[in-house]
């Protein structure tokens, strides 16, 4: 592959929205379906990422029909009985290998982060290129957000082995094995990786949505 073709391939980045959480601190249900500022969190996430990604898919278990209104392909975890974001990331890498063989990278994002940065993909792709990294994750306020990252499709079998054979469940335990780029964003006026875990967070998200333009 020529350097120009390699550069083009790096720009083909589909995104997976990880919606596997059980929202126990909100009484159950799908967190991304909660409403802030008159729109569902998932609708806000899609609006942030669609312009940046070459297509979006949703990782969720259970009946996919509950997400039908959003018009996205819904893929379930391929590793049985594994509750965790690494399983969703693996499912997305497998989906890309089967359906988008030209794709080298997949972006992952939590489906309950309504204020994701509008330069998320470009900065993560740039960091992988500039640092010759194998993976990239986002950070803010001195904290890494490993659910939000850029993943190489070429590493999917290594990830499957880590999940199935080694029972690795923490993302940062797996990413520590590879050259990892960490890209930080400012938290003013809004932390772009704010996520809604509790009902109090929903109230705070309503306030932040107004700062963010509704």
C-alpha positions as CSV (number, residue, x, y, z in Angstrom):
1,X,0.0,0.0,0.0
2,X,1.4,3.4,-0.9
3,X,1.8,6.1,1.7
4,X,-1.1,8.0,0.1
5,X,-3.3,4.9,0.3
6,X,-2.3,4.4,3.9
7,X,-3.2,7.9,4.7
8,X,-6.6,7.5,3.1
9,X,-7.2,4.3,5.0
10,X,-6.5,6.0,8.3
11,X,-9.3,8.4,7.6
12,X,-11.9,5.6,7.2
13,X,-12.9,5.3,10.9
14,X,-16.3,3.9,11.7
15,X,-17.5,4.4,15.3
16,X,-19.1,2.1,17.8
17,X,-21.3,3.4,20.6
18,X,-21.0,1.3,23.7
19,X,-24.5,1.0,25.3
20,X,-24.0,-2.1,27.4
21,X,-24.4,-0.5,30.9
22,X,-27.2,-1.6,33.1
23,X,-27.8,1.9,34.7
24,X,-28.1,0.3,38.2
25,X,-27.7,3.7,39.9
26,X,-30.7,5.0,37.9
27,X,-32.9,2.1,38.7
28,X,-32.0,0.1,35.5
29,X,-32.8,0.6,31.9
30,X,-30.7,2.1,29.1
31,X,-28.8,5.2,30.2
32,X,-28.5,6.5,26.6
33,X,-32.2,6.6,26.3
34,X,-32.5,9.2,29.2
35,X,-33.5,12.7,28.1
36,X,-31.5,15.8,28.7
37,X,-32.4,19.2,27.3
38,X,-35.3,17.6,25.4
39,X,-33.2,15.1,23.5
40,X,-32.0,11.6,24.4
41,X,-28.4,11.2,25.4
42,X,-28.0,8.8,22.5
43,X,-29.3,11.3,20.0
44,X,-26.7,13.8,21.2
45,X,-23.9,11.2,21.0
46,X,-24.9,10.4,17.4
47,X,-25.1,14.0,16.5
48,X,-21.5,14.6,17.8
49,X,-20.0,11.5,16.2
50,X,-21.8,11.1,12.8
51,X,-19.9,14.0,11.2
52,X,-16.6,12.6,12.4
53,X,-17.0,8.9,11.6
54,X,-17.4,6.8,8.5
55,X,-20.6,5.2,9.8
56,X,-21.8,4.3,13.3
57,X,-22.9,1.1,14.9
58,X,-24.4,0.5,18.3
59,X,-23.1,-2.2,20.7
60,X,-26.0,-3.4,22.9
61,X,-27.2,-6.7,24.3
62,X,-30.8,-7.8,24.5
63,X,-33.6,-6.8,22.1
64,X,-32.1,-4.5,19.4
65,X,-35.6,-3.3,18.5
66,X,-35.6,-0.8,21.4
67,X,-33.0,1.2,19.4
68,X,-34.7,0.9,16.0
69,X,-35.7,4.6,15.9
70,X,-32.0,5.6,15.7
71,X,-31.4,3.8,12.4
72,X,-28.1,2.2,13.4
73,X,-26.9,-1.4,13.0
74,X,-27.0,-3.0,16.5
75,X,-24.4,-5.6,17.4
76,X,-24.3,-7.7,20.5
77,X,-21.2,-8.9,22.4
78,X,-19.7,-12.0,20.7
79,X,-18.1,-13.2,23.9
80,X,-20.7,-15.0,26.0
81,X,-21.5,-13.8,29.5
82,X,-18.9,-11.1,29.4
83,X,-20.2,-7.8,30.9
84,X,-17.7,-5.1,29.9
85,X,-16.7,-2.6,27.3
86,X,-13.8,-4.7,26.0
87,X,-16.4,-7.2,24.7
88,X,-18.2,-4.4,22.9
89,X,-14.9,-3.2,21.4
90,X,-14.1,-6.7,20.2
91,X,-17.6,-7.1,18.7
92,X,-17.0,-3.8,16.8
93,X,-13.6,-5.0,15.5
94,X,-15.2,-8.3,14.4
95,X,-18.0,-6.4,12.7
96,X,-15.5,-4.2,10.8
97,X,-13.4,-7.2,9.7
98,X,-16.5,-8.9,8.3
99,X,-18.4,-5.9,6.8
100,X,-15.8,-3.2,6.2
101,X,-12.5,-5.0,5.2
102,X,-11.0,-1.7,4.1
103,X,-11.2,-0.3,7.7
104,X,-8.0,-0.3,9.8
105,X,-9.3,1.6,12.9
106,X,-12.5,1.7,14.8
107,X,-13.5,4.5,17.3
108,X,-15.3,3.6,20.5
109,X,-17.3,5.9,22.6
110,X,-19.6,5.5,25.6
111,X,-23.2,6.1,24.5
112,X,-23.9,8.0,27.7
113,X,-21.4,10.9,27.0
114,X,-23.5,13.7,25.5
115,X,-20.8,16.3,25.1
116,X,-18.1,14.4,23.2
117,X,-15.5,16.7,21.5
118,X,-16.1,17.5,17.8
119,X,-12.4,16.9,17.1
120,X,-12.3,13.5,18.8
121,X,-11.5,11.4,15.7
122,X,-9.1,13.8,14.1
123,X,-7.0,14.2,17.3
124,X,-6.9,10.5,18.1
125,X,-5.9,9.6,14.5
126,X,-3.3,12.3,14.6
127,X,-1.8,11.0,17.9
128,X,-1.6,7.4,16.5
129,X,0.2,8.8,13.5
130,X,2.5,11.2,15.3
131,X,3.5,8.9,18.1
132,X,3.6,5.7,16.0
133,X,1.1,4.2,18.5
134,X,-1.0,1.0,18.2
135,X,-3.9,2.4,20.2
136,X,-5.1,5.8,21.4
137,X,-7.4,6.8,24.3
138,X,-9.0,10.1,25.4
139,X,-8.3,11.9,28.7
140,X,-9.4,15.0,30.6
141,X,-8.7,16.6,34.0
142,X,-5.7,14.2,34.5
143,X,-7.9,11.1,34.0
144,X,-7.8,8.7,31.2
145,X,-11.1,7.6,29.6
146,X,-10.2,4.2,28.0
147,X,-13.7,3.5,26.8
148,X,-13.3,6.4,24.4
149,X,-10.5,5.4,22.1
150,X,-9.2,4.3,18.7
151,X,-8.6,0.6,18.2
152,X,-6.7,-1.3,15.5
153,X,-8.6,-4.0,13.8
154,X,-5.3,-5.9,13.4
155,X,-5.3,-6.5,17.2
156,X,-8.7,-8.2,17.4
157,X,-7.4,-11.7,17.8
158,X,-5.1,-10.6,20.6
159,X,-8.0,-9.0,22.3
160,X,-10.1,-12.1,21.9
161,X,-7.4,-14.2,23.5
162,X,-7.1,-11.7,26.4
163,X,-10.8,-11.8,27.0
164,X,-11.5,-15.5,26.5
165,X,-8.3,-17.2,27.7
166,X,-6.9,-14.7,30.1
167,X,-10.1,-13.2,31.5
168,X,-8.8,-9.7,31.1
169,X,-11.7,-7.3,31.8
170,X,-10.1,-3.9,32.5
171,X,-9.4,-1.9,29.4
172,X,-6.2,-0.3,30.8
173,X,-4.8,-3.7,31.7
174,X,-5.0,-4.7,28.0
175,X,-3.9,-1.4,26.5
176,X,-0.8,-1.4,28.8
177,X,0.6,-4.1,26.5
178,X,0.8,-1.8,23.5
179,X,2.2,1.5,22.4
180,X,-0.6,3.8,23.6
181,X,-1.2,7.5,22.8
182,X,-3.2,9.4,25.3
183,X,-4.9,12.6,24.1
184,X,-6.1,15.2,26.6
185,X,-9.0,17.7,26.2
186,X,-9.7,20.8,28.3
187,X,-12.6,20.6,30.8
188,X,-13.8,24.2,30.4
189,X,-16.5,25.2,29.9
190,X,-17.6,21.5,29.8
191,X,-15.7,18.3,30.4
192,X,-16.4,16.6,27.0
193,X,-16.3,13.2,28.6
194,X,-18.9,14.0,31.3
195,X,-21.2,10.9,31.5
196,X,-24.5,10.4,33.2
197,X,-24.3,7.7,35.8
198,X,-26.9,8.9,38.4
199,X,-30.1,10.9,38.4
200,X,-28.1,13.8,39.9
201,X,-25.9,13.6,36.8
202,X,-28.9,13.9,34.6
203,X,-29.8,17.2,36.4
204,X,-26.3,18.4,35.9
205,X,-26.4,17.4,32.2
206,X,-29.5,19.5,31.7
207,X,-27.6,22.5,33.1
208,X,-24.5,21.7,30.9
209,X,-26.7,21.2,27.8
210,X,-27.9,24.8,28.1
211,X,-24.2,26.0,28.2
212,X,-23.6,23.8,25.2
213,X,-26.3,25.4,23.1
214,X,-29.3,23.3,24.1
